Amino acid sequence: MQGFFLSFEGVDGSGKSTQARMLAETLRARGHEVVLTREPGGSPGAEDIRRLVLEGDPARWSAETEILLFTAARRDHLEKTIRPALARGAVVICDRFADSTRIFQGITRGDLTQTVDRLHALMIGTEPDLTVLIDIDPEIGLSRAVARRGGEMRFEDMGLAFQKRARAGFLALAENHKTRFRVIAGDAAPEAVAARVLESVTPHLPQD
């Protein structure tokens, strides 16, 4: 059996985590086995790395070091969680995957795109079957993220200009990979956005 791998992407505060959770609940109610996971994280080893990269001073790591840390976390996540779930036919919904590394480390703090892509090809070699990009004004997203302020604020603390570059990068990535990406406007109530997501995703899902 082969499952279906779906990722959610977007700037911080876009609502993608909420949408990933709402979609998982809907698909479970329809009879799918769903594994809802996240990056960085999703396996014990990757969760350990998550605390290293998302907490602390924004200048704690260079972009190059972050690429190595995120790739290490992703490899463990892939081995321990994603591949086993897909092998038994589950729908895997992942809050962020490699596209986030392509944007947050690959282009927002310099041109490291080739480094990200080469390491991804060497150590990961997997892309989602479908990626949902929740698009929102970075100023709105950042205000949401700051309002819910917790311990994992390294990237939010990099400021609005960083988030604007990230949004532009995500939209350019979606334009270059139209067959994989679905861009959903996130400027509505969560239920309305969820309906848009479900409409876009349903035709691609395996039938139970």
C-alpha positions as CSV (number, residue, x, y, z in Angstrom):
1,M,0.0,0.0,0.0
2,Q,1.1,3.6,-0.6
3,G,-0.4,6.5,1.3
4,F,-0.7,10.2,0.5
5,F,1.8,12.8,1.7
6,L,0.4,16.3,2.1
7,S,2.3,19.3,3.5
8,F,1.2,22.7,4.7
9,E,3.4,25.8,4.3
10,G,3.2,29.5,5.0
11,V,4.7,32.4,6.9
12,D,4.5,32.4,10.6
13,G,1.0,33.2,11.8
14,S,-0.6,32.2,8.5
15,G,-2.9,29.7,10.2
16,K,-1.4,26.6,8.5
17,S,-1.2,24.6,11.8
18,T,-4.8,25.2,12.4
19,Q,-5.7,24.2,8.9
20,A,-3.6,21.1,9.1
21,R,-5.4,20.0,12.2
22,M,-8.8,20.8,10.8
23,L,-8.1,18.8,7.7
24,A,-6.9,15.9,9.7
25,E,-10.1,15.9,11.7
26,T,-12.3,16.0,8.6
27,L,-10.4,13.2,6.9
28,R,-10.5,11.0,9.9
29,A,-14.3,11.5,10.1
30,R,-14.4,10.3,6.5
31,G,-12.6,7.1,7.3
32,H,-9.0,7.8,6.4
33,E,-6.1,6.9,8.6
34,V,-4.4,10.2,9.2
35,V,-1.0,10.9,10.7
36,L,-0.8,14.6,11.7
37,T,2.9,15.6,12.2
38,R,5.1,18.6,12.1
39,E,8.5,20.0,11.3
40,P,10.9,20.4,12.8
41,G,9.8,17.5,14.9
42,G,7.5,14.5,14.4
43,S,9.8,11.9,15.9
44,P,11.6,11.9,19.3
45,G,15.0,12.8,17.8
46,A,13.6,15.5,15.6
47,E,11.7,17.0,18.6
48,D,15.0,17.3,20.4
49,I,16.4,19.2,17.5
50,R,13.3,21.4,17.3
51,R,14.1,22.9,20.7
52,L,17.6,23.8,19.5
53,V,16.4,25.6,16.3
54,L,13.2,27.4,17.4
55,E,14.2,28.7,20.8
56,G,16.8,31.2,21.9
57,D,18.4,34.3,20.3
58,P,17.7,34.9,16.6
59,A,21.4,35.0,16.0
60,R,22.0,31.7,17.8
61,W,22.7,29.7,14.6
62,S,23.9,30.7,11.1
63,A,21.7,29.8,8.2
64,E,24.2,27.1,7.1
65,T,24.2,25.5,10.6
66,E,20.4,25.6,10.5
67,I,20.3,23.8,7.2
68,L,22.3,20.9,8.7
69,L,20.1,20.8,11.9
70,F,16.8,20.9,10.0
71,T,18.0,18.2,7.5
72,A,19.1,15.9,10.4
73,A,15.6,16.4,12.0
74,R,13.9,15.7,8.7
75,R,15.9,12.5,8.1
76,D,14.9,11.1,11.5
77,H,11.2,12.2,10.9
78,L,11.2,10.6,7.5
79,E,12.6,7.3,8.8
80,K,10.6,7.0,12.0
81,T,7.2,8.6,11.1
82,I,6.5,9.5,7.5
83,R,7.7,6.4,5.6
84,P,6.1,3.9,7.9
85,A,2.8,5.7,7.8
86,L,2.9,5.9,4.0
87,A,3.8,2.3,3.7
88,R,0.7,1.2,5.5
89,G,-1.5,3.5,3.3
90,A,-2.1,6.4,5.7
91,V,-2.6,10.1,4.8
92,V,0.3,12.0,6.3
93,I,-0.4,15.7,6.9
94,C,2.8,17.5,7.8
95,D,2.9,21.1,9.2
96,R,6.0,22.3,7.2
97,F,8.5,20.1,5.3
98,A,11.5,20.8,3.0
99,D,9.9,23.9,1.4
100,S,10.3,25.7,4.7
101,T,14.0,25.0,4.6
102,R,14.2,26.2,1.0
103,I,12.7,29.5,2.1
104,F,13.8,30.2,5.7
105,Q,17.4,29.0,5.2
106,G,17.8,29.0,1.5
107,I,16.8,32.5,0.4
108,T,15.8,34.8,3.3
109,R,19.3,35.3,4.7
110,G,21.4,34.9,1.5
111,D,21.5,32.6,-1.5
112,L,21.9,29.1,-0.1
113,T,19.4,27.5,-2.5
114,Q,21.9,25.2,-4.1
115,T,23.2,24.0,-0.7
116,V,19.7,23.2,0.5
117,D,18.8,21.4,-2.7
118,R,22.0,19.3,-2.8
119,L,21.6,18.3,0.9
120,H,17.9,17.5,0.3
121,A,18.7,15.3,-2.7
122,L,21.4,13.5,-0.8
123,M,19.7,12.9,2.6
124,I,15.9,13.2,2.0
125,G,15.0,12.6,-1.6
126,T,11.2,12.9,-0.9
127,E,8.7,15.5,-1.8
128,P,5.0,15.7,-0.7
129,D,2.4,14.6,-3.2
130,L,0.6,17.9,-2.6
131,T,1.5,21.1,-0.8
132,V,-1.0,23.6,0.5
133,L,0.4,27.1,0.9
134,I,-1.7,29.3,3.2
135,D,-1.0,32.8,1.9
136,I,-1.5,35.8,4.2
137,D,-0.2,39.3,4.5
138,P,3.0,38.9,6.6
139,E,2.2,41.9,8.8
140,I,-1.1,40.2,9.8
141,G,0.7,36.8,10.3
142,L,3.4,38.3,12.4
143,S,0.9,40.1,14.6
144,R,-0.9,36.8,15.2
145,A,2.3,35.0,16.0
146,V,3.5,37.7,18.4
147,A,0.0,37.8,20.1
148,R,0.3,34.1,21.0
149,R,3.9,34.5,22.0
150,G,5.5,31.3,23.4
151,G,9.0,29.9,23.7
152,E,9.5,29.1,20.0
153,M,9.9,32.6,18.6
154,R,13.4,32.7,17.0
155,F,12.0,33.2,13.4
156,E,9.3,35.6,14.5
157,D,11.9,37.7,16.3
158,M,13.7,38.1,13.0
159,G,11.1,40.7,12.1
160,L,8.6,41.8,9.4
161,A,11.2,42.2,6.6
162,F,12.2,38.6,7.1
163,Q,8.6,37.4,6.9
164,K,8.0,39.5,3.8
165,R,10.9,37.8,2.1
166,A,9.6,34.5,3.2
167,R,6.2,35.1,1.7
168,A,7.7,36.2,-1.6
169,G,9.8,33.1,-1.6
170,F,6.9,30.8,-1.0
171,L,4.8,32.3,-3.7
172,A,7.7,32.0,-6.2
173,L,8.2,28.4,-5.2
174,A,4.5,27.7,-5.8
175,E,4.6,29.4,-9.2
176,N,7.6,27.2,-10.1
177,H,5.9,24.0,-8.9
178,K,2.3,24.4,-9.9
179,T,1.5,20.7,-10.1
180,R,2.4,20.2,-6.5
181,F,1.2,23.5,-4.9
182,R,-2.2,24.8,-4.1
183,V,-2.3,28.4,-2.9
184,I,-5.1,29.1,-0.5
185,A,-5.9,32.7,0.7
186,G,-5.8,32.7,4.5
187,D,-7.6,36.0,5.1
188,A,-10.9,34.6,6.3
189,A,-12.4,32.7,9.2
190,P,-10.7,29.4,9.9
191,E,-13.8,27.4,8.8
192,A,-14.0,29.3,5.5
193,V,-10.3,28.6,4.8
194,A,-10.8,25.0,5.8
195,A,-13.6,24.6,3.2
196,R,-11.2,26.0,0.5
197,V,-8.5,23.6,1.6
198,L,-10.8,20.6,1.5
199,E,-12.1,21.5,-1.9
200,S,-8.5,21.7,-3.3
201,V,-7.3,18.6,-1.6
202,T,-10.1,16.1,-2.0
203,P,-9.7,15.3,-5.7
204,H,-6.1,14.1,-5.0
205,L,-6.8,11.9,-2.0
206,P,-6.8,8.1,-2.2
207,Q,-10.3,6.6,-1.9
208,D,-11.0,4.4,1.1
